[in-house]
Amino acid sequence: MSLRNLDDLHVLVRVADSASFSAAARSLQLDPKTVSKQIARLENALGTPLFERNTRNLRITDEGRTIAARARSVLSILDEIQQVGQGDDDTLRGVIRLTAPAPFGRKHVAPAIAEFSRRHPQVGFDLRLTDRMVDLYGDGFDLAIRLDEPTDSRLVSTPLALNRGMLVASPGYLAAHGTPHRPEDLSRHQALLPAGADGAQTTWALRQGRRERTVVMNGALGSDSGDILHAWCLAGLGISLRETWDIHDALRSGRLVPVLPDWTVPVTHISAVRARRDPVPRRLDVFIEFLARRWREAPWNTDAAH
């Protein structure tokens, strides 16, 4: 049996996103029995179960996740074709599903989406904030905002701004514990350490011209949350290595001050990363260009260059 109903693909994508037949039915204004029948029809046509059902929950299968991601791409392309057919190339439509790291997403992605939505009200967004590395193919996202250098050759990366970091502390901490004047002085201070799956990151690589220093830091406080490290730094609990996009306002107000300002840390890019699929929906290209203009001109990017 072949696929004959695009509505079934719409239902599949909505059920996959909501992980619930009833929630998908409400959002689509359908009877839950209709949604269940459409999923069963898809499973029969494809010859594979898309969801595992029991009385308590609904879990998408690996095959279902892959098919839903492909279906989302197909529906996006059909939406683009329909716009061209209607002769309405100037109006952007459709939904952009994107993911971003939690702190950066709250501070900069969400306000950018708000401004873009005011300019293009017929473009919808599904924003998921997570510090987990999301699989753009398997999880069906259109776009990811990344703060490091992408290494997956299957992905297309567009640099949006430089991701600069610097050592900072509160004036209160430095008044109580002294100001480091050389990288070697840092080992006598409390560090606020980012933590990942492999534990706290205790090594900081610093550079001054051609001189390089690697400092092993001591610290009793570590977290996998940038928001928490920021708050601890403001509270005067130690020295932290923070990105300028995170601390720009605190630097301007004097709540945080640079430590060893002549020493820098490696610079990466803030990038928009998408799966290598063609054609690319025009709303996605326009949104990426919008982010690039917005963040290249942002004070946290331009001020840090001086």
N, C-alpha and C positions, 0 to 999 in steps of 0.2 A: 504494500500500500504506500502511496506517495503522499507528501504534504500538499494539501490543497487549500488551506485556510490560514491566512496571515494572522487572523484574530487569535488563533491558537498560540502563535509565537508571542504576541503581546501578552497573553495570559501567562505563558511560561515565564517570561521576564519578570512580570509583576509578582508572581508567586515566589520566584527565586529571590527577589529583593526583599519581600516581606516575610518569607519563611512561614507563610500561613495561607491556607486556602481562603479562610473567612476574611482576613485582612485584604487579600488581593481582590476578593469579590466586592468588598465595600468600596475600595478605591476605584474599581471599574464599574461600579453600580450594576453588578450582576448577582444572580442567585448563586450561593456557594455550590449547589448541585451542578449548575452549569459550568463553573470553573473546574470542578472535579471531572466532569465528563470531557471537557476540552483537554485536560492534561492526560486523561486515559486515552483519548483519541491520538494524541501526539505520541504517547508511549507505544501504542499499537502500530502507528505508522513508522516509527523509528526502530522498533524492535528492541527497545531497552528501557528499563525503569529509570525515570527521571527523579523520583522522590521515594524515600522510605517512609512509610506512614505507620503510626501507631496511635493509641488513644491519647497520648500526652503531647507528642510533638511531631514535627515534620522535618525531615532532614534530606537535603538535596544530595543526590549521588554524585560521584566524580564525573560520570557521563553527563548527568543533568547540568552540572556547573559548566562544563565545557560547551555543551549545546546552547545553554542560555547565553553564554558570552558571545558565541557566534550569532545567535539570533539577534542579540542587541546590536551587533555590527550591521547585520542585514537590514534591520528596521531603520537604523540610522541612515544607511545608504538610500533606502527607498524614500525616506523623508526628504533627502536632498533631491532625488529625482522628481518628486512631486513638486517641490518648490520651483525647479526649473520649468517643469511642465506648466505651472500656473503663471509663468512669466514674472515671478515675484522674487527676483534675485537679491533685492536690497533688504528684504526683511529676513532676519535670522529667526529660525524656529528650532524646536527640539530640546532635548535634555542633555546636559553634560554631567557625566558621573566622574567625580574626581576625588582623590585622596591626598592628604597632606599631613606632615608631622603636626602633632597637637598644638604646641606653643606657637609655631609659625602660622598655622592655620587660623588660630583665634586672632592673632595680632594683625595679620596681613592678608590672608586669603579670603576670610569672611568679609572684611570691608571692601576688598576688590570686587567680590561677587556682587555685593550690594550696589556698587557704582555701575558695574556692567549691566545689572538687571534694570537699573533705571534707564540706561541707554537702549537696551534690547529686551523689552518686557516680555517677549514671546519665547525667550530662552529660559528654560528651567535648569535647576542645578540640584544634584544630589551629592553633598559634600560629606565625606567620612574622614574624621580626624583620628589618626593612629600613628604611633611611632614604629609599627610593624612594617616590614618591607612587603608591600602588597604585590601579588602576581597580577599584572594588568591583563594577561590573557585569561587566566583561569578564573579571576574574580570579576571580569567584565567591566573594568573601569576604562573610561576614555582617556584619562589623564592622571598623572601623579606629579606632585611638586616634591622635588628631592633636594636635599641640602648637601649632597656629596656627589662624587663623580660616578655616573652610571657605567657599569661594566658589561651589561648584557647587550650583545650585538643585535638581538632581536628588537631592541627598543630604539626609538628616535628621540634624541635629546636636544632641546633648544635652550641655551643659556639665557637666563633672564636678568641676573645680577650677580655680582661677586658676593661670596659669603665670607666675610672677614671676621676674625676673632681677635680678642685682646684680653689681657689680664686686668681684672678690676677688683676693687674692694671698696667698702664704705669708709668715709673719713673717720668714723668712730673706731673701726678695726685698726686702721693704721695709727691712729693716735694712741691706742692701747698697746699695740704690738710692734710699732716701728715700721718704717717704709723700706722695702728691699731696694738696694741700689745695684745689685748684680744678680744674674740668674742663680748663682750659688747661694744667695741669701734666702731663696725661696724654700729651701729644704727645712728651714727653721720656723716656717709659718704653717698655719692650718690651711689646708686646701679643701675646697668644696668640689667633690669628685663626681663626674658623670659615671653612671654605672650601666653596664649592658649585660648581655647574657653570660659574658666571660668574667664578670666582676667589675670592680671599680677601675677606671682608667687613671693610673697613677703617674704616667709618664707624659711630660709636656715637652714638645720640641720647639725651641726658640731660635730665631735667626736675627742677626744684625749685620746687614751687608753680606759679606762672605763668611762671617763667623757664625757658627752653629753651636748650640748647647742643648743637651738633653738632660732634663731635671726630673728626678724621681721625687714626687710630692708625698707628703704625709697628711692624712686627714681622717678624722673620725666620722665625718658626715659625707655620705654619698647617696645619690638618687638617680633613677632613670628618668626623672621628670625635670625638664628644663625650667618649668615654672617654680618648682620647689628650690632648685639651686639658685635661681634669681632671688627668691624671697629670703633665703638664708644669707645671701650676699648682702642684701639691703639691711638685714638684721645685724650685720657686723660679725658674722660667725666665721669668716675666713676669706681667702682670696679665690676667685673663680675665673675660669676661662670661658668667656661668654661671647656670643656673636653680636655684632653691632646692631643688627635688626632687633635684637632682644633688649639691649641696654641703652639705646640712643637717648630716649627720654630721660632716663636716670642720670646719664652723663651730663646732659644739658642742664638739668636741675641741680647738679652737684651731689645727688644722693649716692652716686658711685663716682669713683675717680680712677683713672688709668694707673696701673702698676707696671713699672719698667716699660714706659711708652716707646722707648727706642728699640725695643725687641718685638719682633712680629712672629706670628704663627702662620703655618701654611694656609694659603687662600684656596678655597674651592668655589664652585659655582652653585647658585640656586637655579635649578633647571626645571623646565616643563618636560616631562617624559611621557611618551605615548607608545602604544603598540605599533609595530610596523604593518599597518593596514592601509590599503588604498581602495577607493578614494578617501581622502580625509574630509569629514564634514566641514563646511565653511565656517559654521559657528565655532568649531574648535580652533581653526586657524586664526580667526578674528580675536578670540579670547586670549590665545597665547600671545599675539601681537600686543593686545591691550595690557597684559601683565608685564611684558618686557618694557613698554614705555613707562608704565606706572612705577615699576621698581627701579629702573635705571635712574630715574629722576628723584627717587625717594631720599629724604635727608639722611637716613641711616646708611645709604649707599654712597651718596655724594660727599657728605661730611667726612666719612671715614677715609676717603681718598686723599685728604689733605693732612 
